[in-house]
Amino acid sequence: MRRLGWTLGVLAIAVSLGVAQVRAFIAEAPTDLPPTRRAGGRVGDIVLRNEHLTVVISAARHAHRSAASGGNIVDVALANAQTRGADALDQITLFLGRYPRQGRYERVRIAQDGRDGVAEVVAEGVDSEDGSLRVTTVYRLEAGKPLVLIRTTVVNTADRVLERFDMGDAIQWGNARAFAPLFGFGVQRRTAMLDWVGAEGYGIAYAWCTPRGPARIINGLGWSDPIAVTVDLLPRQAITYERYFIVAPTLAAVARIAWTLQGKQLHAIAGVVRSRVTRKPVAGIRVVTERAETQRARKAKQEPEPLMATTHTDATGRFTFWLPAGTYRFRAMHAARLSLRDACVTLPTLKARPISLLVSGAGVVLFEVRDADTNDLLPARLTFFGVNGTATPDFGPNFLAAGAENYVLTATGQGTRPIPPGRYRVYASRGLEYDAATAEVHVPEQKPVRIVLRLKRSVDTTGWISADFHIHCSNSFDSAVSPEDRLISCAAEGVEFAAVTDHDFVTDPLPFIRQLKLQRWLTGVAGQEITTRGMGHYNAFPLPVDPTKPGNGAVQWQGKTPAQIFTEVRNLPTQPLLIVNHPRFGALAYFTPFGFDPQTCAATKAGFSLNFDAMELFNGKAQTDLNTLFRDWFGLLNHGYRIAATAGSDSHTLTHDEVGYARNFVFVGTDDPQQVTATALVQAVKQGRVVVSLGPFVTFSVEGHPIGALVSKPQGDLTVQVRVQAPNWVAVDEVELIANGIAIKRWQLPRPASALDWRGTAKVRPRRDTWYVVFVRGREGGLKPILRPFRTFEGTTYRVVPMAVTNPIWVDRDGNGQFDPPQK
């Protein structure tokens, strides 16, 4: 059966009769804007609409989230959408040279209003970082076509050559799940030459492509940077490039359109999915197709399955694909059903008979997670792995707490999880203070199975609060996690204090915490990741919320140096904590572009300042630049700067960068979130009463004085006492005592069968004022299976290394009542 609709190159029947089916107009009321899960458009923006889709292009002064200006696509929905088919996209901006360089449009206007069957909007401006590059982008929507043609012209008015200059788009997929042929939904954090890249929302799908075929596309978590052209842009030269943004109900439909635009000959194949239990067709089943000839090679390399396209069965259980010539395997997928019969077809075929796929009846797990000592229900994360031939389940996109890939995050400790019949190993976990529990369960068809998992709190953190200082939700342009699901994930992962730090947007978590009734487990604070271009990223919290101002009251950094930004934050009435995030991380770094030298604590570029409270020593799970950051931090400490080391997960999803990994333990005198105030926590961090952790919990004292203290003892030995704890799923091997940046004592840790609780003692006799910290680490992979490996943008995969480090205890050896740094 060959479906009709979504054809290309033909205007709608109404147009042939002389009635325009496309419009361009300025939105005068909210009702002019499409339904959305990711509001970007507002009154005053320009709307393009035909019988297939509605597109919103922001007005010149309506800069949305990470945009330098308006003039960008901010909403795209199917025509007449309600819930299904509503806008799921965040935004599309230009990509010029490197992210976040883009167009800064000074003028956005309607060039054609649609009366002749064509609607066009023209945005004119300059490169956001180089005013000598003139930029003009045209958005063209024709009647009858389910796509927007985007044409950009870049003119180099300068006298220099821009070598190997990349031009394309930066797409923030919002609440849509990225997909690409030959990678499927596993395209995140991969760069490849692709025919097209797309994403799937609820009842809507998108695709980006060029008319000439494959393009180099850089993919992150929730975003794609497709490069349309790479050229040496000569002086006075103009380059024009075109691409399409396609919209349809399914990824199979957008794939058909993209391949047709690229001139590929396609072949239709249709089929039906039936239930083994009822023998009737089943609606709403995902069907995927993959290239059979590449399937084995990908499995051998543990690469994502080579999916080419995907769709869902309609109300009659039927589906259709349009594919280039080749041999394909088709199979059904569902969050609660097992695929029992696949099909393999070589296209083209002389007799294109419908294929028949078979699925099982549904499986269901009823779960409870309880405290092993009190029997109370606990917020927790469940991680499911298939065993004995059962595939590991994929419950859904990585931004839904009820089912994110193979994770389930629960705020209540109990629930129902549909799952395909089979045998599974289930792990329950609740962060770094609890042992993990596991159970193996057989899930039959059509019969719910119950499991109860009990978690023991094995790590004593009395007086310390578990805090994540770097968290994103859907108010960030590059995260699709709702505030509600983000806070459920915090509670499930044992985070007790959540600083929500969206990019240039102030999100207050407290109303959501109250709404979810999570006060027993969690508190939080409104913050911001001040996301500059080329000057680093900085977290500040607490911040006042002001809906009348841009970014809900966000600190505005444009046109300011870091020194000026820091001064502005210091002058806020909330007296925020100011943290430099990922100081050495590529284009997002602060120390690197300013030429900071830890040997002198000076920088080579004007505008640099050390007027901040803390630096993010641990960012997320992969500490690939840790040695450099230690050198930076130790240099600051040796010069007398009381800069605290902190950690943050930098979590944008629920699975790839789990919240709370890494995290902070802050000594505030209580571990009850309901007793913790933001003021007390900020003060504790400024005083250095912090342990940063990616697994173990380590504390130590010098002469009985705790972390952050100044100890005065002019003579004799000093007694250092160290305690290392870790739950049963965290494996650590070694402890180092570090003095003024040099390791002076090492201990090897035992490998207990259960949780670790180790204590060690050392005697030290410093000759001068000395600061001490303790560093604990394990071996690569020492956090599996609770934490999955981390994949970098370059394609390198790291198994996570457990580690923790304390902030200093300061020893005043000369007895003058203060710490005299070793380097002045």
N, C-alpha and C positions, 0 to 999 in steps of 0.2 A: 504494500500500500504506500503510495507516495503522497505525502501531505502537501497541501497547497498553502500559499501564504509565504510571507517573508521573501518574496522574489526580488531580484535586483534589476536595475536598469530600466524598469517600466513604471511610469507614473500611475497613480491610482485612477480608477475608472472615472471618479468625479472630476479629476483634472482634465481628462480627455473630453469631458462634457463642458469644460470651461469654468468649473467651479473650483476655486482655490481650496486646497486641503492643507495648507501650511500657513502659519502666521509667525510674525515676529512682533512682539509688543513689550511694553514696559509694564511690569507687575504693579498694579495700583492697590491691591489688597492681598492678604494672605491666601484667599481662595484662588488667586491666579497662579499660585505655586503648586507644584505636584505634591502628592502625599510622599512622606519621606521617613526613613528610619535614621536619617543622618542629616538633619537640616543644615543647609548651606545657603540657600537662596533667601532673599528678603525683599520686602517691598522696595521698588526702585531698580531692581535687577531686570535684565532682559530675558524674556521667555521665547524660546523657539518651540513650536508645537505643530505636529502633523498627526495623521490618523494612527501612527504607530508609537510615537514617543513624545515626551516633553523634556526639554533641555533648558536649564537655567544657567545664564552667563552673568557673573557678578558685575555690577556697575563699577566704574573706574575707582571710586573711593571706598568700595566695599571689599576691603581685603579680608579674605576668609582664612582663618587659622594661620598656616605657614606661608601664605601668599604675600608677595611684596606689594600687591595692588589687587584691584579687581581685574576684569577681563578674562576670567578663567571659568571653565565649566565646573559648577559646584553641585548641581543636582541633575540626575537623569532618571526618569521613570517611564514605564510603559504607559501608553495612552489609556485613560479611563481606569487606571489602577486604583485599588482601594488598599487592602493590606498586601495581598500578593501583587507583585509587580511594582511596588513602591520603590522610590529611590533608595539605594543602598550605598551609593558612591560618596566619597568624601570630597575629592577635588582633583582636577587635572591642571597642572601648571606646566610651563615650558621647562625643558632641561637644556641649559646652555653651558657647555664646558664641563661642569661638575655641579652636583647638588650642594647647596640649594640655590645656585645661580639660576635666574629665571627672567621672564619678562616683567618689567615694571611699566604697566600701561598707564598712559596719561589721558587717553581718550578711548571710550568704548561707545560705539554708535550702531544703530540699525542702518544697514546699507540697502537692503531689500526687505520689504515687509511681507512678502509672500503672495502678493496679488497675481504675479505671473508664474506661480508654482514653485518659486524659489524664495527662501528666506535667508538673509545673510547678516551677520554681525561682524563688525570690524573693530579690532582692538589695536591701538597704535601706541608705541612707547619705546623704551630703551632696555638694554640689558640691566638687570638690577645691580650689577657690580661694575659695569663699564658703559658709561654714557656714550661712548663712541660707536657702540653697536646699536643701530636703529632696528626695531622689531615691529613687524606688522603681522597680525594673525587674523585670518578670516575663518569664521565658523559658518558652514553652509548646510542647510537642511532643505531637502527637496520633498515635494509631495510624493507620497507612496513609498518612500525609502526609509528603512529602519536603521539609518546611520547618519552620522554627522561627518562631513568632509572637513578636515582641518588643514588649512594651508598657511604656512608661516614663511615670511621673507625676512632674512637677517642681512643687514647692510653694514659692512665694515667701513666706517668713515675715517678711520685712523690710518696712519702711514705704516703700521706694522702688520706682519703676518701672524695669524693665529694658527699654529700648527696642530694638526690632528685634533681639530675642534669638533667635539661631539654636539649634535643637536637632536633633540627629540622631545619627550614629555616626561614629566614626573607624575605618576598616577598614585594617589592614595585611595586604596580600594574600599576603605570604610568598613561597612558591615557585609561586604562581599568577600568570598573566599577565593583567593587567586588560583588560577589553573592555566596550564599550557600543554600543548600536544607533546607527547613523549615524556612528560614529567607528571602530568595530572596535577593533583592537589599537592604534590611534593615539590613544587617549583620554588618554594620559599628558600631564600638564601642561596640561590643558584644563578649563575650567569651563563647564558647559552644563546646560540643563534636559533631563533624560533620563528615559525610562520606567523604566529600571533600569540598574544598573551591575553587572558581574560580573567573573569571572576564571576562567581555565582552567588546571588543573593536569594531572597525568598520570593520565588516566582519571577525572577528577573536574572538575566545574564548579560555580561558585557564582553567585548573583545576590542583590542587595538591591533591594527595591522597597517602595513604599507602596501601600496599596489604592486610593488615590484617583487615581494616575497620576503624571505627570512631577514630578520633584523637582530642585532645584538641587544639582548634585554637583560638588565640587571634586576634581580628580584630580592626583596628583603621580606621582613615579616609584615605583611599587610600593605606592601607597596611594590611597584614595579617602575623602573626607569628605562623605557624602551628608547633606543637610539635609532633615529630614522636615517641620519647621514653623519659621516665623519669626513671632514674636508680640511685642507689647508685654506683658510679664509684669507684671501689676498686683500691688500689695501684697495679701497673703493669697490670691492666686489660685493655683489648681492647673490645670496643663495636662497632658493625657495624649495621647501620640502612639503610633501603632502602625506597625510595618513588618514585613516578612517577610525571612528569610534562607533562600534556597532552595538545595537541593543535588541534583545529578543527574549522570549520567555525561558529558553534553555541554552546551555552551552553547545548542545548539538546544533541548534539553529544558528547561533553566532558563528560556529565553526564553518557551517555551510556557506554563510555569507562571506566570511573572510577568504576562504579558499577560492570561491567563485571570483571575487574581486582580483585575486592573484592569478587568475587564468587557469586554475587546475580543473581537470575534468573529474567530475564527481559521479558516484554511483549510489543509488538509493538501496537501502536494505531495511526491511521492516520486520517486526516480530511481536510476540505477545509473551507475557509472564503469567504463569499460573501457580496456584498453591497446591502442594502435594496433598494437603489435608482436605481441601474442598474441591480440588480440580477445576476451580473457577479462576478467571483472570483476576489479577490483583492490581489495584490502582496505587499510585504513589511509590512505586518501587524504582530505585535508581538503577539504571542500566549503564554499564561502562563498556567501552570498546578499546582494545589495545592491539598494537602491532605484534602479531605472533612471532615474527622473525626477530624482534628485539627483546622479547620477553625473557628468554633464557639468559642472555648476556647481562641484562639488568639484574636479574636475581642473583647471578654469580657475584656481582659487584655490590650487592645489597643496595642498589639504587632504587628510587621510586618506581612503581609499576609504570610501564610506558603507555599510559592512557592517552588516547587520541581525542576522545570526546566523551561526554556523558549527557544523559537526559533522564527524565522520569516517565513512567508509564502514565497514560491518560486515564480518564474515568472508565475506559473499557479494557484497561490492562495492556494497551498497545503502545508501541514506540517506533520511531523511524530515525535512521542516521543517513547522512550523505557524506561519503568518504572517497578519498583518492584510491586508485588501484592499489591492491595489496591484499595480504592475508591477515584477517582480523579474528580475534577472539572476543566473544560477547558474553557478559555474565551479569547477573542481577546482584544488587547489593542493597541491604536494608539494615537499619539499626537493630532490628529484632528478628530477622529471618536469615536463614542459611541458604546460600546458593547451592542447589542440588544438581542442576544440569546447565552446562554452558553450551556454547555453539561456536564453531570455527568456520569461517566463510572466506573464500577467495573472491575478490572483486576485480574486474567485472565478472559476472556469471551469466550464462545463457538463460538460465531459468531462475529468476530471483524469487524463490519461494520464501514465504515468511518463516523466520526462525522461531523456535519455541524454547523458552527458558523456564526452569522450574525452581521454586523456592519452598522452603520448609514452612511449617507453622511457626508462630512466634514463640520466643523464649522470654522469660521474665525472671529477674532476680529481685527479691525483697531483702533489703539490707538494713542492718543496724550497726553502729559503731559506738561502743560504750567504754567508759573509764574502767580499767581493770580493778581499781580499788573501791570506787564509789558506786559503780554501775550506772552513773549518769550518762546520758547520751552526749556525744561529743561532736562538734564540727570536725570534719576530716576530709581527706582526699582518698578516694579509692582508685587504684591503678589495676587495670585488667590486662592479663596476658593470656593468649591462647596457648594451650599445651596439647600434646598427643595428637598433632595434626590439625587442631582447631586454629583458625587464623586469629591474630590479635584484633579485637574489634575497633572500629572507627565509628564513634557515636555521633560525631558532627564536627563543625569547625572549631578552631582553637580559641574561640572567644565566648563559648556558652558553658556556664558552670554545670548545667545538668548533664552535659556530655560533650567533652572537648577531646577529640581523638580517642585515646583509651583511658582518659581520666573522667572521674565523676567527683565533683566538689559539692559537699553538702554542708549547709549551715546548721541543720537540725540533728544530724547524726543518723537519720533514717530516711528511707525513700524506696522508690521502685525504679528499676532500670531495665527497660526492654533490651534484650541482647540476643543475638543468634544462638540457637541451640548448639551445644558443644561442651567442651571441658576447658575450664579456665583456672588460672592461678590469680588470686585477688590479694592485693596488698592494701592494707589500711595504714595511713600515716597521718601525723599531725605536727609536722615541723621537727625542730631539732631538740625538743625537750621530751619527746615521747619515743619509746620503742615502736617499731613497725610490727604489725601482726599480719599473718598470711593464712589463707585458706584455699584449698582446691575444691572446686565445685563443678558438678555435672548439671548442666541446664537442659532439661528435656523440652520437647515441643509441647506447647499448649498447657503447660503445668508449671505454675510459679514455684521457685525454690527459694528458701530463706537462708540467709547467712548472718551470723552475729560475730563481729570481730571486736576484740577487747584490747585497748591500748594502755600500756603502763607508762606513767610518767617517771622516767628513770634518771632525768637530769635535774639536779637541784639548782634552781635559779632564784632562790629567795632574795627579794629586794631588787631584782633586775627585771626590766621589761624588754620584751622582744619587739624590735622596731625595724621597719623598712622605710628608708628615707628617700626612695626613688621609685615611684610607682606611677603608671599611666593607665588611663581609662579612655573611653570614647570621646572625651573632650580634647584629647590629643589627636592630631591629624593622622597619626600612624598607628592607632590602636582602635580595635572594634569592640573591646570589652566594655560592657555597660558599667556604670558606677555600682549597680547592685551586684552584678556578677564579680566585679573586682573585689568588693568587700566580702562577699561569700568566700572567694579564694583566699583572702587574707585570714579569715577565721579558720578556714580548713587547713591552712598551712601553719597555723600557730603564731601568726603575726598579731601582736597585741596593740601596736601603735602604728597606724598607717599614715604616712605623709604622702598625700596624693599630689603629685607634681607634674601636672600636664604641661605640654609645651605651650607657653605663653597664654595660659588660661588657668584661672583660679577655681578649683573644684573643692567644695566643702563636703567632706565625707560624712559629717555628723548627722545630717537629716536622713541619709540612707542607712546609717547604722541603726538609728532609732526605728526607721521603717521596717528593717529586717529583724528587729529585736535582738541585736547582737551586742548590746552594751556589756553583758557579762564577759564577753570574750575579747572585745575590741573597742578601741577608741581611735581618734585620728585628728588630723589637722589639715586645713586648707593651705596649699602651697603652690609653687610654680617652678617649672624648669625654664629659666630664662634662656631662650634658645637663640643665641646670636648667630650671625653668619660670619664665620672665620675668626671669632674671638673666644670661642668656648661656650660651654653650657654651665649654668649655675643654678642650684636649687636654693630656694628661699622659703622658709615657713617659720611661724604662721603668718599668713597674709590676710588682710581684710577683704571680704567679698563685697564687690560693688557692681551690681548688674547694669548700672547706668554707664559704665566705662568699658572701653575695649578689653576683651579677654576677661570679663567679669571682675575687673579691677587689677589686671595683670600689670606688672612692672614693664614699662615701655623702654626698650633698650636702643631703639633705632637712633643713629646719629650720636651715640655716646661711646666713650671708651670704657673698658672694664673698670678703671679707677672711678669714673663717674657713676657707673651702674652700682658699684659696691657702696659708694657714699650715699646714693639715693636709698638703697636698701637699709643701710645703717640708720637713716633718719626716719624710717617708718615707725609709727607709734607702737606696733606690735613687737618691735625689737626682734626681728627674725634671726634664725640661724642661717648662715650663708655658707654653702658648700660648693666647692669647685668639683664638678662631675668629670669623670673619665679624663683626667688632665692630659693624657698622652694618646688618646684614641683618634688617630687620623685627622680627618677634617673637622672633627668635633672637639678637638683638644684645645686647651687654654695655654698650657706651658709651652708646647712645641712652637706654635706660630709666633710667639713673643720671644723666643730664644731664651727661655729661663734656664739658668745654670745653677744646679744645686750646690756646686762648690763655692759659689759666691753669693747665691740667693739674689742675683741680679738678672735683669732681662735686657735684651738688645733692642727692643721695640718700645716706643713711647706708648703711654696709656696703661702699661702693666701695673698691677698692684697686688700686694700680699695682704690686703685688708679684708680677709675672709676668715671664717672660723674653723673650717674643716676641709679636707680633701678626700675624695672618694677613692680609697685604697683598693677596695674590692668592688668591681662593677659586674654584676651578674655572675654567671657560673664559670666562664672561661677567663682565667687570669693570665692572659697571654703576655701582658706587659708589666707583670708584677715586679720584676727585678728593677725595672726603670722607675716604677712608682716608689718602691722602697728607697731607692737612691735619692729621689726627690724629697720624700718625707724625712728621711734621716738627715739630709742636708738642712732642711728647715729647722728640725729640732736642734741640730748642732749649732745653728746660728741663733738659737734662743727664741724662735717663733713657736708659740704655743698653738700649733695647728693640730687639731684632732684628726685622727684617722677614722673614717666612717665607711659604711658599706651601703649598697643599694642593689636591688635586683634589676632595676631598669626594666621592669616587666611591662611588656606591651601585649602579651598573649597570656593564656592560661597554661600552656604546655611547653613551648620552646624555651621560654625564659620565666620559669615559675616564680611567683612572688615569694619573697622571703629568702631567696638564694641569690646573692648573699644578704645577710641581715646584721643588725646591731643588737647587742645586749647593753642596755643603759641602766646604770645603777641610780634608781630614784627612791629607794627605800621600800618599795612595794612591788609586787608582781600582779596586782589587781588593776586591770585597765580602768575600772571605774574610779580609782583613786588617783589617777595620773592626770596632771594638767600639762598642756603644751609648754607653759612657762617653766615648770619644774624640769621637764625633759630637756628643753633647750639649754637651760642653765647647767644641767648635768653634762651635756655634751661639751659645752664651752669650757667646763672644768676638766674635761678629759676622762670622765668616768664611763668609758665605752670599751667594749670588746667587739671586734668585728669577726664574723664567723661565716664560714661556708661548710658547716658540719659540727666540729667540736665546740665545747664551751670551756674556756680557759680563764682562770683567775689567778692572781698571785699577789703577794704582799712582800714588803721589805720592812723588817723590824716591826711587823704587825700592821703597817700602814698600807691602805688599799691603793688600787689603781687611781691615778690622778693626784696623789698626795705628794707633798714635799717633805722629805725626811732629813732632819738635821742630826748628824752624828759625826763629829770631827775625827774620832779615833776608833780603832778596833775593827773587827769583822762585822759585816752586815749579814743577817740571816734572811735568805730569800726562800719563800715557800710557794710552791706552784701546785695547782690542782687542775687536772684535765678530766673533763667528763664528755661522754658521747653516747648517744643511744645505740641500740644493737645493730643498726644498719649503717653506721658511720665507722669506717676503718681508718685509724690514724696510727702513725709509726714513730714519729720523732718530735721532740720538744727542744727548742733552742732558747737560751737566755742571751739576750743581746744587750750590750752596753755601748752607748754612744755610737751605734751603728755596726758594732763588731760582735759576732757570736763568740761568747766566752765559755759556754757550757752546753753540752748536749746530753739528752737522755733518750734511750730507746724505750718505746712503750710496749707493754704486753699486748697480746691479742686475745682478749677474753671471749668466751662463747656467748656472752650476753653484753649488757651495757658496760662501758668503761668508766671507772672512777679511780683515777691514779693521783698520787701525791708524791711530790719530790721536794728535796731541800738542798740548797747550796749555800756556801759561805763565800762572800766576796769582800775584797778590801780595795776599794777604789782609791787612787792617789789624788783625784781631783773631783770636782762636781761631775756627776754622771747620771744620765737617764737610762732606765732599764725598760725593756719590753720583752714579752714572751711570744714566741711564734711556734705554732703547732701545725704539722702537716702530715698527710698520708700519701698513699700512692695513687696514681691515675686510675680512675674507676672505682675508688673507695666509697662512692655514694650510690652505686647501682644496687638494686634496680629502681630505687625511689626517684632518683634524678637521671633523666635520659642524657645521652651525650649532647654536646653543644657543637653546632656547625657554624663556622664563620662564613662571611660573605665570599671569601676566596675559595670556599669549598672544603676547607680543612675541618675534620671532625675531631673533637677532643672529648675523651671521657673525663668527667669532672674530678678534680683533685680536692679532697677535703682539707681544709686549713682554717686557722684562726690566728688572730694577733691581738694583743692587748694594746691599749694606749700606755704612755709611760708612767712610771713612778720616778720622781725627781729626787736625787740625793744631793743635799747641800753638804759637801765634804769639808769645806773650810769654815763652816759654822757662822757665816755672816748673815744667815737668815734669808738667803735668796739663792736661786740657781744661776750660776755663772756659766754660760755656754762655752763649750770647748773651742768654738770658732766665733770670734767677735768681728 
